[in-house]
Amino acid sequence: MATAEGEAADVGYARYNYRLRVSSSARAGLLAEWARCRWIWNECCARSKKAQIDEENCGPVRLDRMLTEARTANAWLREGSSVPQQQTVRDFAKSRAKALKDIKARLPQCQRAGMPKYKRKRTADPTLNYTQRGFRIKGGCLRLAGGIVLSVVWSRELPEAPSSVRVYRDSLGHWYASFVLATTTEALPATGLDIGIDWGVTETATTTSDLHDLPHVQHGRNAAQRLACYQRRVARRKPKRGQAGAKGYREAKRQTAKLYKKIARQRRDTGRKWAKRVVRDHDRLAVEDFRPRFLAKSTMARKAADAAIGATKQALIHMSRKHGRELHLVHPAHTTMDCAQCGARTKHALPLSERTYTCTACGAVSPRDKNSARVMLARAGLNPAGADRVRADGPPVHSQREPGIPVL
């Protein structure tokens, strides 16, 4: 696909998810394939732990050799396709390499990826990855290696042939197919406007434009009463240790999972719609590179999780890449202490209860979050006067972009 100017656009990747209608025979085939892949994953975990004790190498080459030996020795593994089994080994190797890299970088426990763990039969949801040689689409059906045929609910057309597919089951027992496609930038008309975005808890996103602020919609709080009812029902019907759960217990768990999924979809839908509106109306975005993981151990954990700041931020980054907008991630240090007009910094950190920022140097008074949003623009090297054609009272500061600010 060509851009508006007729030039070649940058190529990226996107996922297209579709619901699957799975027959009883196809379900049995998928679960059997998942049992083989789960065994391989757990065998990789055992080899990895042994390599840590013996201080040996456990890279992708050794794991591939292990898979070849296991398929040679076990007829049960040879009954399944080698494609998802090889992808399981590759996924494990990638996960282990990321964990070792974080440990070597001495990242805190709350920020680094943990070592891959064993996948239990009753708790892990099935997920199978197939490369291009392991599947094909024929007659509107998805045909996987091993003779598994799945009926796809084509809610939208695939723009082109996919390069890989992931078949997985969610917590409700629904099966989905996630196709990976190469996409191109869909350029939008230029607007000449810039915007600064500051994340918060009272409001999910405060911007330099009053029309683009994202209030805290509180999807989780609105559903809290029903969720508590379902959770009490699960607690009352929980079976004793070693006993199977009754039909009422399984139904209560299903209702709880269904409500959790509805809340997650509402949060994702709100974030994507807001991100699309912001990207459509502005050419350049200065976004606070805020990572809300530390809030999980604070008194604001529930409200911060309901705001879904991380998911909304990822949606904004995805939309900016998709439509070719310029996005700057600004480090959040001292953004609430700096003045957006003169650049002065307060001598003390402002408490959360103080929602109005008053500069002691130039006397500017503005809402705390609005001032932080303008600071994002200044730190990104964008002119605050170009933010929705609203000029601040003082001269713009930090006319040059600070080093270390990534541009996406």
C-alpha positions as CSV (number, residue, x, y, z in Angstrom):
1,M,0.0,0.0,0.0
2,A,1.4,3.4,-1.0
3,T,1.3,6.5,1.2
4,A,-0.6,9.6,0.4
5,E,2.4,11.0,-1.3
6,G,2.9,7.9,-3.5
7,E,6.1,6.9,-1.8
8,A,6.9,3.5,-0.3
9,A,5.7,3.2,3.3
10,D,7.5,1.5,6.2
11,V,6.6,-2.1,6.7
12,G,5.4,-3.4,10.1
13,Y,3.6,-6.3,11.5
14,A,0.1,-6.6,13.0
15,R,-2.1,-9.3,14.4
16,Y,-5.6,-10.2,13.1
17,N,-7.6,-12.3,15.6
18,Y,-10.6,-14.4,14.7
19,R,-12.9,-16.7,16.6
20,L,-12.8,-20.4,15.8
21,R,-15.6,-23.0,15.6
22,V,-14.0,-26.2,16.8
23,S,-15.5,-29.6,16.3
24,S,-15.1,-32.4,18.7
25,S,-12.5,-34.2,16.5
26,A,-10.6,-30.9,16.0
27,R,-10.7,-30.2,19.7
28,A,-9.2,-33.6,20.5
29,G,-6.5,-33.0,17.9
30,L,-5.6,-29.6,19.3
31,L,-5.5,-30.9,22.9
32,A,-3.3,-33.8,21.9
33,E,-0.9,-31.4,20.1
34,W,-0.9,-29.2,23.1
35,A,0.0,-32.1,25.4
36,R,3.1,-32.8,23.3
37,C,4.1,-29.2,23.2
38,R,3.6,-28.9,26.9
39,W,5.7,-31.9,27.6
40,I,8.5,-30.4,25.4
41,W,8.2,-27.1,27.3
42,N,8.5,-28.8,30.7
43,E,11.5,-30.9,29.4
44,C,13.2,-27.6,28.4
45,C,12.5,-26.3,31.9
46,A,14.2,-29.4,33.4
47,R,17.2,-29.1,31.1
48,S,17.5,-25.4,31.9
49,K,17.5,-26.0,35.7
50,K,20.0,-28.7,35.3
51,A,22.2,-26.5,33.2
52,Q,22.1,-23.8,35.9
53,I,23.2,-26.2,38.5
54,D,26.0,-27.7,36.4
55,E,26.9,-24.3,34.9
56,E,26.4,-25.6,31.4
57,N,25.1,-23.9,28.2
58,C,21.5,-24.4,27.4
59,G,21.0,-22.5,24.2
60,P,18.7,-23.0,21.2
61,V,21.1,-25.4,19.6
62,R,21.2,-27.8,22.6
63,L,17.4,-27.6,22.9
64,D,16.9,-28.4,19.2
65,R,19.1,-31.4,19.6
66,M,17.0,-32.5,22.6
67,L,13.9,-32.2,20.5
68,T,15.4,-34.4,17.8
69,E,16.4,-37.0,20.3
70,A,13.0,-37.0,22.0
71,R,11.1,-37.4,18.7
72,T,13.4,-40.3,17.7
73,A,12.9,-42.1,21.0
74,N,9.1,-41.4,21.5
75,A,6.6,-42.5,18.9
76,W,4.0,-40.4,20.8
77,L,5.9,-37.2,19.8
78,R,6.3,-38.3,16.2
79,E,2.5,-38.6,15.9
80,G,2.2,-34.8,16.1
81,S,3.5,-32.2,13.7
82,S,7.1,-31.0,14.3
83,V,6.2,-27.3,13.5
84,P,4.5,-26.4,16.8
85,Q,7.1,-28.4,18.7
86,Q,9.9,-26.5,17.1
87,Q,8.2,-23.2,17.9
88,T,7.8,-24.3,21.5
89,V,11.5,-24.8,21.8
90,R,12.1,-21.4,20.1
91,D,9.7,-19.6,22.4
92,F,11.3,-21.2,25.5
93,A,14.8,-20.2,24.3
94,K,13.7,-16.6,23.7
95,S,12.0,-16.4,27.2
96,R,15.1,-17.9,28.9
97,A,17.5,-15.5,27.1
98,K,15.3,-12.5,28.1
99,A,15.4,-13.6,31.7
100,L,19.1,-14.1,31.8
101,K,19.7,-10.7,30.1
102,D,17.5,-9.0,32.8
103,I,19.4,-10.8,35.6
104,K,22.8,-9.8,34.1
105,A,21.6,-6.2,33.9
106,R,20.7,-6.4,37.6
107,L,17.2,-5.2,37.1
108,P,14.9,-5.1,40.1
109,Q,12.7,-8.1,40.8
110,C,9.6,-6.2,39.8
111,Q,10.9,-5.2,36.4
112,R,12.7,-8.2,35.1
113,A,11.3,-11.3,33.4
114,G,11.3,-14.4,35.5
115,M,12.8,-17.7,34.3
116,P,10.4,-19.9,32.4
117,K,8.3,-22.2,34.6
118,Y,6.6,-25.5,34.2
119,K,3.2,-25.5,32.6
120,R,0.6,-27.6,34.5
121,K,-2.1,-29.5,32.7
122,R,-5.0,-28.1,34.6
123,T,-4.0,-24.5,34.8
124,A,-2.1,-23.6,31.5
125,D,-4.3,-22.6,28.6
126,P,-3.4,-24.3,25.3
127,T,-1.5,-22.2,22.7
128,L,0.1,-23.5,19.5
129,N,2.3,-21.6,17.1
130,Y,2.6,-22.5,13.4
131,T,4.9,-21.0,10.8
132,Q,4.0,-20.6,7.2
133,R,4.9,-24.2,6.3
134,G,2.6,-25.5,9.1
135,F,-0.8,-24.2,8.0
136,R,-2.8,-23.0,5.0
137,I,-6.2,-21.4,4.4
138,K,-8.4,-23.3,2.0
139,G,-12.1,-23.1,1.4
140,G,-12.6,-20.6,4.3
141,C,-11.1,-23.1,6.8
142,L,-7.8,-23.1,8.6
143,R,-5.9,-26.3,8.0
144,L,-3.1,-27.1,10.4
145,A,-0.3,-29.6,10.0
146,G,-1.4,-32.9,11.3
147,G,-4.7,-32.9,9.6
148,I,-6.6,-30.5,12.0
149,V,-9.3,-28.5,10.2
150,L,-10.8,-25.5,11.9
151,S,-13.7,-23.3,10.9
152,V,-12.9,-19.6,11.1
153,V,-15.4,-16.8,11.8
154,W,-14.2,-14.3,9.2
155,S,-15.3,-11.1,10.9
156,R,-13.1,-9.2,8.4
157,E,-10.9,-10.0,5.4
158,L,-7.2,-10.7,5.6
159,P,-5.4,-8.0,3.5
160,E,-2.8,-10.5,2.4
161,A,-1.4,-13.9,3.1
162,P,-0.3,-14.3,6.8
163,S,3.2,-15.4,7.7
164,S,2.3,-17.3,10.9
165,V,-0.7,-18.1,13.1
166,R,-1.2,-18.8,16.8
167,V,-4.1,-21.0,17.8
168,Y,-5.1,-20.6,21.5
169,R,-7.9,-21.1,24.0
170,D,-8.9,-18.4,26.5
171,S,-10.1,-18.8,30.1
172,L,-13.7,-19.2,28.9
173,G,-12.9,-22.2,26.7
174,H,-13.2,-20.2,23.4
175,W,-10.7,-20.9,20.7
176,Y,-9.1,-18.1,18.6
177,A,-6.7,-17.8,15.7
178,S,-4.2,-14.9,15.6
179,F,-2.6,-14.3,12.2
180,V,0.5,-12.2,11.8
181,L,0.6,-10.0,8.6
182,A,3.0,-7.5,7.2
183,T,1.4,-4.1,7.1
184,T,2.3,-0.7,5.8
185,T,1.9,2.8,7.2
186,E,-1.5,4.3,6.6
187,A,-0.7,8.0,6.3
188,L,-3.2,10.5,7.7
189,P,-3.6,14.1,6.5
190,A,-1.2,16.6,8.3
191,T,-2.8,18.8,10.9
192,G,0.2,20.9,12.0
193,L,-0.7,20.4,15.7
194,D,1.3,19.0,18.6
195,I,0.1,17.5,21.9
196,G,1.6,16.7,25.2
197,I,0.2,13.8,27.3
198,D,0.6,13.2,31.0
199,W,-0.7,10.0,32.7
200,G,-2.5,10.0,36.0
201,V,-4.9,8.2,38.3
202,T,-7.6,10.9,38.8
203,E,-7.7,11.2,35.0
204,T,-6.2,8.5,32.9
205,A,-4.6,11.0,30.5
206,T,-4.3,14.8,30.8
207,T,-3.3,16.6,27.6
208,T,-2.5,20.1,26.5
209,S,-5.9,20.0,24.7
210,D,-9.1,20.0,26.8
211,L,-10.9,18.2,24.0
212,H,-8.6,15.2,24.2
213,D,-8.4,14.5,27.9
214,L,-9.2,10.9,28.8
215,P,-11.2,10.7,32.1
216,H,-11.1,7.7,34.4
217,V,-14.1,5.6,33.1
218,Q,-13.9,3.1,36.0
219,H,-15.1,0.0,34.1
220,G,-13.8,-2.2,37.0
221,R,-15.5,-0.2,39.7
222,N,-18.8,-0.3,37.8
223,A,-18.7,-4.1,37.7
224,A,-17.3,-4.5,41.3
225,Q,-20.6,-5.4,42.8
226,R,-21.4,-8.2,40.3
227,L,-17.8,-9.4,40.5
228,A,-17.9,-9.7,44.3
229,C,-21.2,-11.7,44.0
230,Y,-19.6,-14.2,41.6
231,Q,-16.4,-14.5,43.7
232,R,-18.4,-15.2,46.9
233,R,-20.3,-17.8,45.0
234,V,-17.0,-19.4,43.9
235,A,-15.8,-19.4,47.5
236,R,-19.0,-21.0,48.9
237,R,-18.9,-23.8,46.3
238,K,-15.2,-24.5,46.3
239,P,-14.7,-28.3,46.7
240,K,-12.5,-29.9,49.3
241,R,-8.9,-30.7,48.5
242,G,-8.7,-33.7,46.2
243,Q,-12.4,-33.6,45.1
244,A,-13.7,-32.5,41.7
245,G,-15.7,-29.3,41.5
246,A,-19.4,-29.5,41.1
247,K,-21.3,-28.0,38.1
248,G,-22.3,-25.0,40.1
249,Y,-18.7,-24.3,41.1
250,R,-17.6,-24.5,37.5
251,E,-20.4,-22.2,36.3
252,A,-19.5,-19.7,39.0
253,K,-15.9,-19.7,37.8
254,R,-17.0,-19.3,34.2
255,Q,-19.2,-16.3,35.1
256,T,-16.3,-14.7,37.0
257,A,-13.9,-15.2,34.1
258,K,-16.5,-13.9,31.6
259,L,-17.0,-10.7,33.6
260,Y,-13.2,-10.2,33.9
261,K,-12.9,-10.5,30.2
262,K,-15.7,-8.0,29.6
263,I,-13.9,-5.5,31.8
264,A,-10.6,-6.0,29.9
265,R,-12.4,-5.6,26.5
266,Q,-14.0,-2.3,27.7
267,R,-10.7,-0.9,28.9
268,R,-9.0,-1.9,25.6
269,D,-11.8,-0.5,23.5
270,T,-11.8,2.9,25.4
271,G,-8.0,3.2,25.1
272,R,-7.9,2.3,21.3
273,K,-10.7,4.8,20.5
274,W,-9.0,7.6,22.4
275,A,-5.6,6.8,20.9
276,K,-7.1,6.8,17.4
277,R,-8.7,10.2,18.0
278,V,-5.4,11.7,19.4
279,V,-3.3,10.4,16.5
280,R,-5.8,11.5,13.9
281,D,-5.9,15.1,15.2
282,H,-2.1,15.7,15.9
283,D,1.1,15.3,13.9
284,R,3.6,15.1,16.8
285,L,3.0,13.6,20.3
286,A,5.1,14.0,23.4
287,V,4.1,11.2,25.8
288,E,5.2,10.5,29.3
289,D,7.1,7.2,29.4
290,F,5.3,6.2,32.6
291,R,5.5,2.6,33.8
292,P,2.8,2.0,36.3
293,R,4.1,-1.3,37.6
294,F,5.2,0.2,40.9
295,L,1.7,1.3,41.7
296,A,0.7,-2.3,42.2
297,K,2.3,-2.2,45.7
298,S,0.7,1.1,46.7
299,T,-2.7,2.1,48.0
300,M,-3.7,3.2,44.5
301,A,-3.2,-0.3,43.0
302,R,-6.9,-1.0,42.3
303,K,-7.6,2.4,40.8
304,A,-4.4,2.4,38.7
305,A,-5.2,-1.1,37.4
306,D,-8.7,0.1,36.5
307,A,-7.2,3.1,34.6
308,A,-5.3,0.6,32.3
309,I,-2.5,3.2,31.7
310,G,-0.1,0.6,30.3
311,A,-2.6,-0.8,27.8
312,T,-3.7,2.7,26.7
313,K,0.0,3.8,26.3
314,Q,0.7,0.7,24.1
315,A,-2.4,1.5,22.0
316,L,-1.2,5.1,21.5
317,I,2.3,3.8,20.4
318,H,0.7,1.3,18.0
319,M,-1.6,3.9,16.4
320,S,1.3,6.3,16.0
321,R,3.4,3.7,14.2
322,K,0.4,2.6,12.1
323,H,-0.4,6.1,10.8
324,G,3.2,7.5,10.6
325,R,2.9,10.1,13.4
326,E,6.0,11.3,15.3
327,L,5.9,10.2,18.9
328,H,8.4,11.1,21.6
329,L,8.7,9.2,24.9
330,V,9.7,11.6,27.7
331,H,11.3,10.4,30.9
332,P,8.9,11.2,33.8
333,A,11.5,12.4,36.3
334,H,10.6,15.8,37.8
335,T,7.8,16.5,35.3
336,T,5.5,17.5,38.1
337,M,8.1,19.8,39.7
338,D,9.1,21.8,36.6
339,C,7.4,24.9,35.3
340,A,6.3,24.7,31.7
341,Q,6.7,28.5,31.1
342,C,10.1,29.4,32.7
343,G,11.6,25.9,33.3
344,A,12.2,26.5,37.1
345,R,12.0,23.5,39.4
346,T,10.4,23.5,42.8
347,K,12.6,22.8,45.8
348,H,10.4,20.0,47.2
349,A,8.2,17.3,45.7
350,L,4.6,18.2,45.5
351,P,2.2,15.9,47.5
352,L,-0.6,14.2,45.5
353,S,-3.2,16.2,47.4
354,E,-1.9,19.5,45.9
355,R,-3.5,19.6,42.4
356,T,-2.5,23.2,41.5
357,Y,1.0,24.1,40.4
358,T,2.3,27.5,41.4
359,C,5.7,28.6,40.1
360,T,7.7,30.6,42.7
361,A,9.9,32.0,39.9
362,C,7.5,33.4,37.4
363,G,4.2,33.2,39.4
364,A,2.4,31.0,36.8
365,V,-0.6,29.1,38.2
366,S,-2.1,26.2,36.4
367,P,-3.6,22.7,37.1
368,R,-0.9,20.3,38.0
369,D,-1.5,17.8,35.3
370,K,-1.9,20.4,32.6
371,N,1.4,21.9,33.6
372,S,3.0,18.4,33.3
373,A,1.5,17.9,29.9
374,R,3.1,21.1,28.7
375,V,6.4,20.1,30.2
376,M,6.3,17.0,28.0
377,L,6.2,19.2,24.9
378,A,9.1,21.3,26.1
379,R,11.3,18.3,27.0
380,A,10.5,16.7,23.6
381,G,11.8,19.8,21.8
382,L,8.4,20.7,20.5
383,N,7.1,24.3,20.6
384,P,4.4,24.6,23.3
385,A,2.9,27.4,21.2
386,G,1.9,24.8,18.6
387,A,-0.2,22.7,21.0
388,D,-3.7,23.1,19.5
389,R,-2.8,26.7,18.6
390,V,-2.8,27.8,22.2
391,R,0.2,29.9,23.3
392,A,1.4,30.0,26.9
393,D,1.8,33.3,28.6
394,G,5.6,33.0,28.8
395,P,8.2,32.2,26.1
396,P,8.7,28.6,25.1
397,V,11.5,26.8,26.8
398,H,13.9,24.0,25.9
399,S,13.8,24.7,22.2
400,Q,16.2,21.9,21.5
401,R,15.2,18.3,22.0
402,E,16.9,16.7,25.1
403,P,19.2,13.8,24.3
404,G,18.0,10.3,25.2
405,I,14.4,10.9,24.2
406,P,13.4,8.1,21.8
407,V,11.4,9.0,18.7
408,L,9.0,6.3,17.4
